[in-house]
Amino acid sequence: MKSKETLISITFGLLGLISWYFPTIDLKLKILITIIAGGSILLIFIKDRLTYFFRKYWQELVSIGLLTSVFIVFKNAFPDLLIPAAAVILTSISISLLISFKYRQNSIYKTKVLIKTIAINGSWVLNHWQSNCASISNSKMIFTGTTAPQGTDGSHIDLIDFLEIGSIYEIVCFAKSDQNTTAKFQLWCHDKTGQINGVSEATPYKTPSTKGEDFELNFKADFNQNIRIHLQYEPGQGRIEISDVRIYKLTV
């Protein structure tokens, strides 16, 4: 289990134990908090073996459990501090969201100019790691399949002597998935095209929404003028469709 998930599990465990410290909290409520804490820890541990709903929304479910437990503790142990506690919690949530938005956002740019739209056609190398997950239909990259020989696979295209060294670019593609898809997609770019492998940027693997969304990353040409654009696929149920691959030049 990942370290962040382990930390969340420890937090729930401590919260369940702390609730038993306060004599003003009714025994039934202590048991309820313990059940919520235990259930949340169990969900974190086994979420990957559960249905699509729990895999997709486990963070929201755990957050609801945490807020419910804290509300019960303060309402019964510190009733006079319930409103201040709610204000502190809401402020903490807002600060956490603002900080996460700050460090997840792309570079702030002065200008953004579209310099190339990359057609999805025979120029792409399909299934570069020997699976049969990727295909092209109606000028779109289609990914399906539940297995791949190396765990993941994808397609790529090389643009040689295309970038300007020292410049920053935004690479964007549009991705959408069918209902109940569990497979995931990643946009990955690097400059290893037979020369120096100095720059590599990738988005996290994610199941695109059924309505579709942009996957984007920033790429700075520090070492050479080449870029290899990967459309990567992590096998699972369903179908993922990729289209509208674009490159923007940014002035920051």
N, C-alpha and C positions, 0 to 999 in steps of 0.2 A: 504494500500500500504506500502511496506517495506520502511525503513528509507533511504536507499541508493537511491531508485527510487524517493522518495520525494525530496531528495537533487538535483538529476539530473533535476527534473521538475522545481525546483526553479531556478536553473542555467539557464535553457532555458528561463524562464520567465523574468529574469533579463537581459539576452542578448537581448531579443526582445525589452525591454524598453530602454536599452542603445543605441541601433541603432538609436532611434529617437532623441538622444541628439546631434548628429553630423550633422551640416547643410550641410556639403560637400557630404553627402550620399543622392542620388536621392530618391525622394518619392517612386518611384516604387520599388526600392531596399529595402527601409525600410518596405514596405508592404510585399515584398517577405520574408525578414528575419522574420517578425512577423508570416507569414503563416507557415514557416518552424518550428519556435519555438512552435507555437500552435499545429501544426500537430504532432510534436515529443512528446509534453506533452500528447496529446490525445492518441497517440500510447502507451505510458507508462501506462496510466490509464486503457485502454481497451484491451491490448494485449491478455489477456487470453480468450477473447471472439472472437478473430479473427482467421483466418485460420492458418494452420500449418506453413506456410512460415513466417508469421509475429511473431508467438510465438517463432519460432526457431531463427530468425535473427533480433529480435528487437534491440539488442544491436548494431549490425553493422549499421542498418538503422539510429538509433539515433546518432551514432558517425559520420556518413556521414553528417547528418543534422547539427551537431555542427561545424564540420570542414568547411562546406560550408558557414555557417553564419559568422564565424570568418574571413574567407577569404574575404568575401564581405566587412565586416567592415574595415579591414585593407587596402584592396585595394583602397577603396574610401576615408577613413578618414585619413589613414597614409600610403600613397603609398611608401614613402621612407623607411618605416619600415617593408614592406611586407616580404622581405627576412629574416631579423633578427627574425621576428615573426614566420616564418615558421621553422627556426632553433630551436627556443625556444619550439615550439609545438612538433617537432619531438624528441627533447631531453626529454621533459616531458613524451611523450608516451613511449620512450625507458626505462626511469627510472621506470615508473609505471609497465611495463611488467617485468622488472628485479626483482623488489620488489615482485610482485605477484608470480613469479616463485620461488623466494627464500622461501617464506612462505607456498607455496603449495606443495613443493617437500617433498618426504619422507626423513627419516634420511639418512645421508651420511654414508655408511657402508664400512668396510674394506673387509669383506668376506660375501658371500651370498650363502647358501647351501640349496638345495632342500631337505626337510626331509619327505614330504608326498604329494602324489597326491590323492585327495579324489574323489572316484568314485561317480557318481550320480546314485544311485540305491535305493533299498528299505530301506536303513539305514536312509534316510532323512525323517523328519516329514513334510508332505505336508500340506499346508493351515492351519497353526497353529492358525489362527484367524478366522477360520470357513467360508472361501470363497471356491470357486471352481476354482480359477485362475491358480493354479499350477498343472502341470502334468509332468510325465517323459516319454520321447520317445527317443529311440536310445541313451541311456546314457546321455541325455541332459535334463536340467530343462526347461520346456516350460511355459511361462506365457501369458495368454490371459484374456480378460474380461474388461468390462467397469465399474464395480462396485465391492465393497467389503463391508461386514457388518460394519467393523471398519475403512473404508476409504482406508487402505492399508492392504496387507497380504503378505505371503511369506512362505518359507520353511526353516528348520534349521536342523543342525546336531550337536551333542555334542561329543567332544573329551575329555575324562576324564583322569586325571593324565598323560597328554601327554606333556605339556610344562614344562620348567624349570623356576622356580621362579627367577625373575631378568633378564631373557633373553628377547630379542626383536625379534619379528617375523614379516614377511611380508606375508599377506594373499592376494592371487590373484585369480581372476576368469576371464574368457573370456565371453563377452556378445556381442550380436548383435541383431539388430531389423530388421523387415521387412520395406519395403518402406511405408512412410506416417504413421508410428507409432507415437502416442502421449503418450502412456504409458511410465512409467519411472522405472528405476531399482536402487537399492541401495545395496551395500555390507556392512553388519553390523556384528560386532563381540563383544561379551562381555563374562565375566567370571561367570555370574549368572547361575549356573547349580545345584542349591541346596545349594550352599555355599555363600561366601561373593560376593556381587555385587560391585566390586571396579573399574573395568576397562571396558569402553565401547567406541568403536571407530566405526565410520561409514563414508562412502563416501556420498556426496550429491546425492539426487535423480537426475537421468539424463536419457535421452533417448539414448541408445547406438547407435553408427553409424551402418549403414547398412553393412559396410565391417567388423565390429566387432572391439572391443578394450578391453584392459585389465582394470579391476577395481581393485585397490589395496589400501591397508591400512597397517599401522604399528600397532602392538599390543604388548605391554609390559606386561609380566606376573608378576604383582606386588604382588598379593594377594594369588593366588592359581594356580594350574597346569592345570586348566580346561579352555576350550574355546568352546563357542557356536557360530557357523558360520551361519548367516542368509543370505539368498538370498531374498531380499524384493522387493515387486512389488507395484507400484502406478498405479491403473487401468486407462485405456484409450484405444484408438483405436489401433489396430495392434497386433503385436506379438513380444515377446522378448525371446531369447534363451540363456541359460547359460550353459557353459561347462568348462572343464579344471580348476578345483578348486585346488589350490596348496598352500602349506605352506613352506616358506623359513625361515631358522634361520639366523639372521644377527649378525655380529660382528661389533660394531661401535666404 
